[in-house]
Structure formats: C-alpha cells, structure tokens
C-alpha cells in the first residue's frame, strides 16, 4: 500500500446493545474506499480502542484485514508495543504512537522505535501527537525518527504549521511519507509537500478530501484554495466536541451507522454540535462544488 492520499481512521460502530457492529464497520470502510480513500485505519483514536476489549480489537482488525489497512497500536511500554506489532497480520501497516504519558525524552522515543521495528511484520508509521502524549519532539528528533529502518512514514499531528514543519517536509528522506493528522490544517500541509492525511473528518464528504489532495498534488491551486477553507470549517465543526462523538452523530443522522453511541468516558455529541456539522456536510452542496471543478 502506497502511503499517499487520504486515509480514514474509522469509527467503531456500535449496535443498540453497545457491542461492535461488524457489518456497519465493513460497510463504512467500503463506502469511503469507493469514494477514493487510499486506505482505512483501524483502532486509531477515532476508533475508541481504549474502551474496546482485546477480543473486540481483534474483531475490528479481522473485519478489515483484506482492505488497504493501517492499524493503530502502541502504549508507554516498549515490550507491550513490540507484542502488539508482532501480533498484526503480515503486511498490515502498524501506526505506532509515540510513548504517551511517560515522557521518555527524545532519546527514549528513538530507542523505542528502533526496538519495535524489529518486531514488525510490515511497515511502521510513527504517530506524533504531542498534545495527547505529552512528549514533544524537535525537528531534529523527527528527522532521526524518519531515518530509522522500518519506519516508513509519520502521522504528524502537532498542531499549527511552523518553521519546523517546513524544515521537516524539506529534509525527510524522499521515500518517507508525511501524513497530516490535524484535519483543519490539512490543506496548507499538503501545499508544502505532505503526502496525504489520516483524517477523521473524511468520513464525511470523503470525495471532497480526496479532491483536495489531488488538487495540491497536481498543482491545481484554484481548486485547492476553494476546497481547503470549506473543508477546514467542516473539520472544526466535527471536532467541536471530543472526537469521535460528533462524527458518529453525523454518520448516524445520515443513516450510515446504527447508533451514535460512544463509550464512557466519552459522551454523545450535543444536538447543537451535530446539527452544525450536518449543515456543513450537506452532500448535494459538496457534490455541486466538486462537479464545478471536474
């Protein structure tokens, strides 16, 4: 699987009895792939893996195994992360979060990834999300991480684009993929050379996000500048409350998943947040916009 394009970190749909709904999960995956997504991500933050049982996590991976698949794994234990990575099916891409909470320092993070790549059965993507992990990494450390054999890409979710971001995109190895993970700033990140994005917002209006990536890739700046701000507004609405509550509420309102339920400590989206996102996600409006750029 080429690490380029739009990847959708899937929600985990629940049935009315609060169990995982494998049929809805599979249908959702097939829908976003049919709209042009390059692949799907299982057990990312959007999939609520922390509140799934071990058996439920295995079920989610099994349902999606034959699709272009990235699987989120990792903890603040190197040994436990090694075991998770080694247990993945051969060829599946492992998205490994920078060790959270412990804050092992840059040298510890690099040692962690050098160790776990040796256990992997396929490519590894590093997931850098300091506002969740508590572990900041300098541009120099990110470039060292990118040079580790077996680390083929990075989900970059470190907030606003800075001079460090520009330097990182300029200096990473040619075959190393930078995938944006902060949905609202994906357009400018693509403009400066990111290879794609892992975007929860792309559950909604998937083809518009795909078109945005294509426009920047092909140098169609007029299309990109039109789509970018509108997709950023949609993303901000979908993240107005803790993820994935609003995304699930919209998907349920659209009839795409059986319930909007999330598991505690998350709470369901408020009606106001759901309705705001639904208004921006109006499918006919996006279809007309895409047709204008065809």
HELIX and SHEET records of a PDB file:
HELIX    1   1 UNK A   22  UNK A   34  1                                  13    
HELIX    2   2 UNK A   45  UNK A   47  5                                   3    
HELIX    3   3 UNK A   49  UNK A   51  5                                   3    
HELIX    4   4 UNK A   54  UNK A   64  1                                  11    
HELIX    5   5 UNK A   78  UNK A   87  1                                  10    
HELIX    6   6 UNK A  105  UNK A  117  1                                  13    
HELIX    7   7 UNK A  130  UNK A  133  1                                   4    
HELIX    8   8 UNK A  139  UNK A  146  1                                   8    
HELIX    9   9 UNK A  163  UNK A  171  1                                   9    
HELIX   10  10 UNK A  183  UNK A  185  5                                   3    
HELIX   11  11 UNK A  186  UNK A  191  1                                   6    
HELIX   12  12 UNK A  200  UNK A  203  5                                   4    
HELIX   13  13 UNK A  206  UNK A  218  1                                  13    
HELIX   14  14 UNK A  221  UNK A  238  1                                  18    
HELIX   15  15 UNK A  245  UNK A  253  1                                   9    
HELIX   16  16 UNK A  271  UNK A  280  1                                  10    
HELIX   17  17 UNK A  283  UNK A  293  1                                  11    
SHEET    1   A 9 UNK A   5  UNK A   9  0                                        
SHEET    2   A 9 UNK A  39  UNK A  42  1                                        
SHEET    3   A 9 UNK A  69  UNK A  73  1                                        
SHEET    4   A 9 UNK A  93  UNK A  97  1                                        
SHEET    5   A 9 UNK A 124  UNK A 128  1                                        
SHEET    6   A 9 UNK A 151  UNK A 156  1                                        
SHEET    7   A 9 UNK A 177  UNK A 180  1                                        
SHEET    8   A 9 UNK A 196  UNK A 198  1                                        
SHEET    9   A 9 UNK A   5  UNK A   9  1                                        
END                                                                             
